[in-house]
C-alpha cells in the first residue's frame, strides 16, 4: 500500500499521484503542466502499460490533459470519473489534441524555411485522445463503487467545476483497512451555477490541494454583475470591445450567467442590445454539457431559473462562433461588443487573434476573469507588459488591462480550512500538493502549527508506505531542466506497443497452460519475423 507523488508537488499544474495496492497500480489524475515549471517531475514508477486504473477528479487539463499520452504509451485500463467529467473530457481531450496537432503543423510550416529543419510532432494525436475517451467510465456522485478486489471508491461533489469531485479510496490489504481521500481542486463558496463543496466525514490520509493556501479572497462577497456592468458601460461608451480571455469550461458559463442578468435587466444604458460572442467551439460544446447535467450539478439559484423555464446561460444577441470564418467575422463588426474566447491564459486558441485585433486599441478592455500562471501571455499582460508578440508580430499594448477581482474557482485559505476541519477525526497525515512552493510550505506549516493536524508537503518522487505511515523515500527539490519529450514518432509508438505487450503478458499470469503456450508461440513468431 504505497503512494508516490509525481506531479503538482510544490507546483500548481500537472497533477498526478500513483497509488499501488492490492496488486493494482492506480493513478489519481494525469494532468498537463502549464506555464513555467520550477521543479522536475519524476517519471511514473512503472511503464504506462502497467497502470490498471485512473481515477479522475475533474476535467481541467492540468488534471486530465495527459491521459491521451498515457494511452499512446500503452495504457488500456479504465478511467473512472463523474458523469459530467466524462462528458467534458470527451470534448476537452479532443480539443487538446487538435490544438497540439495544429500548432505542430504551423511550426513545421515556419521551420521549413530553415536548412536545419527537423519536423515537430504533437505530444499526442487525435487517435490517442479518441482511444482514451473510449476507456472513460461514468460514475454517479455519492455512490460506493467496487473498483477491484480490496479497493472501493466514491466521488463527492467538491464544487470546483461541473462534475468536479474529491475521491474517497478504501483499501483492504494484508488484513489492514485504510482510507485515503484525494481532495481534487476544492471549490470556492457561493460560485454561480454549481454547488458548494461537500465535506467528507473521515479519512486516514488526505491528499489536499493548496492553490490559495497562503491567502484569502476578499471578505466582502464581490458583486460581479455590478462590476462587470461598470466595465461594459465604460468601454462601450468609448466605442471599444470588451475581450474576455476565458477558460472554455466553467468560467465561460459563469460569465454567460452574469451577462444574462445584465441583458435581462438592461443594466448597460444606451447599449441595452449589445452583442456577446462566444468564440470557442469547445466552450459552445461545454455549454451544452452544462445544460445536460443541470439536475445533478446546478445550485439552488440556477435551478430556480431552470424551474421557471429560463436557460441561465443563454439570452438574446448571443452568438456562438463555430467555424473559423465566423471567428474572423467578429473582428469586422464595428459595434462595441463582448468577445469571450479561449484559452483563459492566452496561450493558444482563438483568443490570440482577438488580442491581435484589440490590444493596440486604447478604447478596448481586456478583462481577465481567472488565474494566470507565471510564464503565460495572460500573466505578462496582467503584470503590465507594454508589448507582446503575436503570430511573429509585435503588438503594442494600449487597451485597458483589467481583472474581475475575486473570480476564482479555488477555495482560499478559509475555504481550505473549512473543508479539512469537516473531518470528524483528524487524519493520520495530510499531504499538501497542488500549490506553488510558497503556498505549499505556508499551508503545511499552518496545518501543523495552528490546526495541529500532521501535514507534509512532498516533492515529486516522494514515496509513502500507507500501512505504517512512513516515508520510504523523501525526494528533494530538483530545478527543472528544459526538455521536450515526443512520443508520436513511429519508433516511440513501437516502444509503447512493446510496453503494452509486457502488460498483457502480466495480466495473463495464471491462465491455462495451453493458452499461454499459444500466446508465447505467437510472440516468438512475431519476433522471428522482425528480428534484425
C-alpha positions in Angstrom: 0.0 0.0 0.0 2.2 2.8 -1.3 1.6 6.3 -2.6 4.1 8.1 -4.9 3.8 11.8 -5.7 4.6 12.5 -9.3 3.0 15.8 -10.4 1.7 19.1 -8.8 4.2 18.7 -6.0 5.2 22.3 -4.9 3.6 23.3 -8.2 0.1 24.2 -9.3 -0.4 22.2 -12.5 0.3 18.7 -13.8 -1.5 16.7 -11.1 -0.6 13.1 -10.8 -0.4 10.7 -7.8 0.4 7.0 -8.1 -1.2 4.5 -5.7 -0.1 0.9 -5.5 -2.3 -1.5 -3.5 -3.9 -5.0 -3.8 -1.6 -5.8 -6.7 -3.0 -2.9 -8.7 -1.5 0.3 -10.0 -3.8 3.4 -9.8 -3.2 6.9 -11.0 -5.2 9.8 -9.5 -5.2 12.3 -12.3 -2.7 12.6 -15.1 -2.6 16.3 -15.9 -0.7 18.6 -18.2 1.8 21.1 -16.9 1.0 24.7 -17.8 3.1 27.8 -17.5 6.6 27.7 -16.2 7.7 24.6 -14.2 10.0 25.3 -11.3 10.8 21.7 -10.3 11.4 18.5 -12.2 8.7 15.8 -12.1 9.8 12.2 -11.8 8.5 9.7 -14.4 5.9 7.3 -13.4 7.4 4.5 -11.2 6.2 1.9 -13.8 5.6 1.6 -17.5 2.4 3.2 -18.6 1.0 0.0 -19.9 1.2 -1.5 -16.4 -1.3 1.1 -15.0 -4.6 -0.6 -14.2 -6.9 2.3 -13.4 -7.0 6.1 -13.4 -9.3 8.0 -11.0 -10.0 11.5 -12.3 -11.0 14.3 -10.0 -12.2 16.7 -12.8 -11.9 17.6 -16.4 -9.5 20.6 -16.3 -6.5 19.8 -18.5 -4.0 20.2 -15.6 -5.7 17.1 -14.2 -6.8 15.2 -17.3 -4.7 16.6 -20.2 -2.1 13.9 -20.5 -4.4 10.9 -20.5 -4.1 10.5 -24.3 -0.3 10.4 -23.8 -0.9 7.5 -21.3 -2.9 5.7 -23.9 -0.2 6.4 -26.6 2.3 4.7 -24.3 0.3 1.6 -23.9 -2.3 2.2 -21.2 -5.6 0.3 -21.8 -7.2 0.3 -18.3 -10.3 2.1 -17.2 -10.6 5.8 -16.3 -13.2 6.4 -13.6 -14.8 9.9 -13.3 -18.2 11.5 -12.6 -20.8 11.6 -15.4 -20.3 15.3 -16.1 -16.5 14.9 -16.1 -16.7 12.1 -18.7 -18.9 14.4 -20.8 -16.5 17.2 -20.6 -13.4 15.1 -21.2 -14.9 13.7 -24.3 -14.6 17.2 -25.8 -11.7 18.7 -23.9 -9.2 15.9 -24.7 -10.0 16.1 -28.4 -9.6 19.8 -28.3 -6.2 19.5 -26.7 -5.1 17.0 -29.4 -6.5 19.3 -32.1 -4.6 22.4 -30.7 -1.3 20.5 -30.4 -1.6 19.0 -33.9 -2.5 22.4 -35.3 0.5 24.1 -33.6 2.9 21.4 -34.7 1.7 21.9 -38.3 2.2 25.7 -38.0 5.7 25.4 -36.5 6.7 22.9 -39.2 5.5 25.3 -42.0 7.7 28.0 -40.5 10.6 25.8 -39.8 10.8 24.6 -43.4 12.5 27.9 -44.2 15.4 26.8 -42.1 18.1 24.5 -43.6 18.3 22.6 -40.2 14.6 21.7 -40.4 13.5 18.9 -38.1 9.8 18.0 -38.1 8.0 18.7 -34.9 5.2 16.3 -33.8 2.4 16.9 -31.3 2.7 15.3 -27.8 -0.3 13.1 -28.8 -2.7 12.8 -31.6 -6.5 12.8 -32.1 -6.3 9.0 -32.3 -4.8 8.8 -28.8 -7.5 11.2 -27.5 -10.3 9.1 -29.0 -8.6 6.0 -27.7 -8.5 7.0 -24.0 -12.0 8.5 -24.3 -13.3 5.0 -25.0 -11.9 3.9 -21.6 -13.8 6.5 -19.6 -16.3 5.1 -17.1 -19.0 7.5 -15.8 -19.9 7.3 -12.1 -22.6 8.8 -10.0 -21.9 11.1 -7.1 -22.0 9.6 -3.6 -22.2 6.0 -4.8 -19.6 3.5 -3.4 -18.0 1.6 -6.3 -16.2 -1.7 -6.1 -13.1 -0.9 -8.2 -11.4 -4.3 -7.8 -10.9 -6.9 -5.0 -9.9 -5.0 -1.9 -10.5 -1.4 -3.2 -13.6 0.7 -3.2 -14.0 4.3 -4.4 -16.6 7.1 -4.1 -16.9 10.5 -5.8 -18.1 13.6 -3.8 -19.0 17.0 -5.3 -16.2 19.4 -4.5 -17.7 22.5 -6.1 -14.8 23.5 -8.3 -16.2 22.7 -11.8 -19.1 21.0 -13.3 -18.6 17.3 -12.3 -15.6 18.0 -10.1 -15.0 15.7 -7.1 -13.0 14.6 -4.2 -12.3 10.9 -4.3 -12.5 8.5 -1.3 -10.5 5.3 -1.7 -10.9 2.4 0.7 -8.1 -0.2 0.7 -8.2 -3.6 2.4 -4.7 -5.2 2.2 -2.9 -7.7 4.5 -5.7 -7.5 7.0 -5.4 -3.8 7.3 -8.1 -1.2 6.1 -7.0 2.3 5.2 -9.0 5.2 3.7 -7.3 7.9 1.5 -9.2 11.0 0.4 -7.9 13.0 -2.6 -9.4 16.4 -2.4 -9.0 17.3 -6.1 -9.4 21.1 -6.5 -11.6 22.4 -3.7 -14.2 24.9 -5.0 -14.8 28.4 -3.8 -18.0 29.0 -1.9 -21.0 30.9 -3.4 -19.9 30.4 -7.0 -22.6 30.9 -9.7 -24.3 27.9 -11.3 -22.6 25.0 -9.4 -23.0 23.7 -5.8 -20.7 24.5 -2.9 -18.0 22.0 -1.9 -19.3 19.0 0.1 -17.3 17.8 3.2 -16.1 14.2 3.8 -16.6 12.6 7.2 -13.4 10.6 7.8 -10.1 9.6 6.4 -6.8 8.0 7.5 -4.9 10.1 4.9 -5.8 13.2 2.9 -4.0 14.4 -0.2 -5.1 18.1 -0.4 -4.6 21.0 -2.8 -3.2 24.3 -1.6 -3.5 26.7 -4.6 -4.6 29.6 -2.3 -3.3 28.1 0.9 -1.4 31.3 1.8 -4.0 33.9 1.1 -7.6 34.9 1.5 -10.2 36.1 -1.0 -11.8 39.5 -0.3 -14.0 39.2 2.8 -16.9 41.0 1.1 -18.7 39.0 -1.5 -17.9 40.7 -4.8 -20.9 42.0 -6.8 -19.7 40.5 -10.1 -22.8 41.8 -12.0 -22.3 45.4 -10.9 -18.6 45.4 -11.6 -19.0 43.8 -15.0 -21.7 46.3 -15.8 -19.4 49.2 -14.9 -16.7 47.8 -17.2 -19.1 47.2 -20.1 -20.6 50.7 -19.7 -17.3 52.5 -19.7 -15.8 50.5 -22.6 -18.9 50.7 -24.8 -19.2 54.4 -24.2 -15.7 54.8 -25.6 -16.6 52.7 -28.6 -14.5 49.7 -27.7 -14.8 46.0 -27.3 -14.6 44.0 -24.0 -12.4 41.0 -24.8 -12.5 38.3 -22.1 -9.9 35.5 -22.2 -12.0 32.8 -20.6 -11.5 29.2 -19.8 -13.9 27.4 -22.1 -15.2 25.1 -19.4 -16.5 26.7 -16.3 -15.6 30.3 -16.4 -17.2 31.0 -19.8 -20.5 29.6 -18.5 -20.2 31.7 -15.3 -19.7 34.8 -17.4 -22.8 34.0 -19.5 -24.7 33.6 -16.3 -23.8 37.2 -15.3 -24.3 38.6 -18.8 -27.8 37.1 -18.9 -28.7 39.1 -15.8 -27.2 42.3 -17.2 -29.0 41.9 -20.5 -32.4 40.9 -18.9 -32.3 43.9 -16.6 -31.0 46.3 -19.3 -28.2 47.5 -17.0 -25.9 48.9 -19.6 -27.5 52.2 -20.5 -27.6 53.2 -24.2 -26.2 49.8 -25.1 -29.0 47.5 -23.9 -28.8 45.3 -27.0 -25.1 44.8 -27.0 -23.8 41.7 -28.7 -22.0 38.8 -27.0 -19.8 36.4 -29.0 -18.6 33.1 -27.6 -15.8 32.3 -30.0 -14.7 28.8 -29.0 -16.1 25.5 -30.3 -15.1 23.9 -27.1 -16.9 26.5 -25.0 -20.0 26.0 -27.1 -20.0 22.3 -26.6 -19.2 22.7 -22.9 -22.2 25.0 -22.5 -24.4 22.2 -23.9 -22.9 19.8 -21.4 -23.7 22.2 -18.5 -27.3 22.1 -19.7 -27.3 18.3 -19.9 -26.0 17.9 -16.3 -28.0 20.7 -14.7 -30.1 18.5 -12.4 -27.1 16.8 -10.8 -24.7 19.8 -10.6 -26.6 23.2 -10.6 -27.1 25.1 -7.4 -30.4 26.3 -6.0 -30.3 29.8 -7.6 -29.7 28.3 -11.1 -32.3 25.7 -10.6 -34.9 28.4 -9.7 -34.4 29.8 -13.2 -34.5 26.3 -14.8 -37.8 25.5 -13.0 -39.2 28.7 -14.5 -38.3 27.6 -17.9 -35.3 30.0 -18.2 -32.0 29.0 -19.5 -29.5 30.5 -17.0 -26.7 30.8 -19.6 -28.4 31.9 -22.7 -30.1 35.2 -23.9 -30.9 37.3 -27.0 -28.0 38.7 -29.0 -25.7 35.8 -28.0 -23.8 34.5 -31.0 -21.9 31.2 -30.8 -19.0 31.1 -33.3 -18.0 27.7 -34.5 -16.2 28.0 -37.8 -13.0 29.9 -38.5 -14.9 32.2 -40.9 -17.4 33.0 -38.1 -14.5 33.8 -35.8 -12.8 36.1 -38.3 -16.1 37.9 -39.0 -16.2 39.1 -35.3 -13.4 41.5 -35.8 -15.0 43.1 -38.9 -18.0 44.1 -36.8 -17.5 47.7 -35.7 -20.2 47.8 -33.0 -19.0 47.6 -29.3 -19.4 44.0 -28.1 -18.2 41.3 -25.7 -15.9 38.6 -27.0 -15.5 35.5 -24.9 -12.8 33.3 -26.2 -10.3 30.6 -25.1 -7.7 29.9 -23.9 -8.1 31.7 -20.5 -4.3 32.2 -20.1 -4.0 33.3 -23.8 -1.5 30.5 -24.6 -3.3 29.1 -27.6 -6.6 29.2 -29.5 -8.7 32.0 -31.0 -8.2 34.5 -28.2 -4.8 35.3 -29.6 -6.4 36.5 -32.8 -8.8 38.7 -30.8 -5.9 40.1 -28.8 -4.1 40.9 -32.0 -7.1 43.0 -33.2 -7.9 44.7 -29.9 -4.7 45.1 -27.8 -3.5 48.1 -29.7 -6.8 50.0 -29.4 -7.0 52.4 -26.4 -10.8 52.3 -26.3 -10.9 48.5 -25.7 -10.7 46.5 -22.5 -9.1 43.1 -22.0 -10.8 41.6 -18.9 -9.2 38.7 -17.1 -11.5 36.5 -15.1 -9.2 33.7 -14.0 -5.9 32.6 -12.7 -2.9 33.5 -14.9 0.1 31.2 -14.4 3.6 32.6 -14.4 5.2 32.4 -17.8 1.9 32.7 -19.8 0.9 35.6 -22.1 -2.1 36.3 -19.8 0.2 36.8 -16.8 2.5 39.1 -18.8 -0.5 41.3 -19.7 -1.8 41.4 -16.1 1.7 42.3 -14.9 1.8 45.3 -17.2 3.9 44.5 -20.2 4.0 47.2 -22.8 4.3 45.0 -25.9 3.6 41.4 -26.8 4.4 39.2 -29.8 1.5 37.5 -31.6 2.0 35.4 -34.7 5.5 36.8 -35.1 4.3 40.4 -35.0 5.0 42.9 -32.1 1.8 44.4 -30.8 1.8 47.5 -28.6 -0.5 47.2 -25.5 -2.8 50.2 -25.4 -6.0 48.6 -24.3 -7.0 48.7 -20.6 -6.0 45.5 -18.9 -8.4 44.7 -16.1 -9.2 41.8 -13.7 -12.6 40.9 -12.3 -11.4 40.7 -8.7 -12.4 37.7 -6.7 -13.3 35.4 -9.6 -11.8 32.1 -8.6 -12.9 28.5 -8.8 -10.5 27.6 -5.9 -11.2 27.9 -2.2 -8.9 30.3 -0.3 -7.2 29.6 3.0 -10.5 30.0 4.8 -12.3 27.6 2.5 -9.5 25.0 2.6 -9.6 25.2 6.4 -13.4 24.7 6.4 -13.0 21.6 4.3 -10.2 20.0 6.3 -12.0 20.7 9.5 -15.0 18.9 8.2 -13.4 15.6 9.0 -14.8 14.3 12.3 -11.5 12.8 13.3 -8.1 14.2 12.5 -6.4 12.3 9.6 -3.2 10.5 10.4 -1.5 12.8 7.9 -2.3 15.4 5.3 -0.2 15.5 2.2 -0.2 19.1 0.8 0.0 19.3 -3.0 -1.2 21.5 -6.0 0.2 24.8 -4.9 3.3 26.8 -5.7 6.3 26.4 -3.4 5.4 29.2 -1.1 1.8 28.2 -0.8 2.6 24.5 -0.1 5.1 25.4 2.6 2.8 28.1 4.2 -0.3 25.9 4.3 1.7 22.9 5.6 3.1 25.0 8.5 -0.4 26.3 9.2 -1.9 22.8 9.4 0.9 21.6 11.7 1.3 24.6 14.0 -2.2 26.2 14.2 -4.7 23.4 13.4 -2.4 20.7 14.9 -3.1 18.3 12.0 0.0 16.4 11.0 0.9 17.7 7.5 3.7 17.2 5.0 4.4 18.8 1.5 6.1 16.2 -0.7 8.3 16.9 -3.6 8.0 14.9 -6.8 9.3 11.4 -6.3 8.5 11.1 -2.6 7.1 7.6 -1.8 5.0 6.8 1.3 4.1 3.5 2.9 0.4 3.9 3.9 0.3 0.8 6.0 2.7 2.1 8.6 2.7 5.9 7.8 6.4 6.0 6.9 8.1 7.9 4.2 10.1 5.3 2.3 11.8 7.8 0.0 11.9 11.5 0.6 12.6 13.4 -2.6 14.0 16.9 -2.6 13.5 19.8 -5.0 15.2 19.3 -8.4 15.3 22.5 -10.5 13.6 22.0 -13.8 15.6 21.5 -17.0 14.4 22.4 -20.4 13.2 19.2 -22.1 10.7 18.1 -24.7 9.5 14.5 -25.0 7.7 13.5 -28.1 6.0 10.1 -28.2 4.4 10.1 -31.5 7.2 9.4 -33.9 6.9 5.9 -35.2 9.7 4.3 -33.2 8.4 5.6 -29.9 5.0 4.3 -30.7 6.6 0.9 -31.3 8.2 1.2 -27.9 4.9 1.9 -26.3 3.4 -1.1 -28.1 6.2 -3.2 -26.5 5.3 -1.9 -23.1 1.7 -2.8 -23.6 2.7 -6.3 -24.7 4.5 -6.8 -21.4 1.4 -5.6 -19.6 -0.8 -8.0 -21.4 1.7 -10.9 -20.6 1.5 -10.0 -16.9 -2.3 -9.8 -17.0 -2.4 -13.4 -18.3 -0.4 -14.8 -15.4 -2.3 -17.8 -14.0 -4.0 -18.6 -17.4 -4.4 -22.0 -18.8 -1.1 -23.6 -19.9 -2.5 -24.3 -23.4 -3.5 -20.7 -23.9 -0.2 -19.3 -22.6 1.8 -21.7 -24.8 -0.1 -20.5 -27.8 0.4 -16.9 -26.8 4.2 -17.5 -26.4 4.4 -19.1 -29.9 2.6 -16.1 -31.4 5.1 -13.7 -29.8 8.1 -15.8 -30.9 6.8 -16.0 -34.4 6.4 -12.2 -34.5 9.9 -11.8 -33.1 11.3 -14.2 -35.7 9.7 -12.1 -38.5 11.1 -8.8 -37.3 14.3 -9.7 -35.5 17.1 -7.9 -37.5 
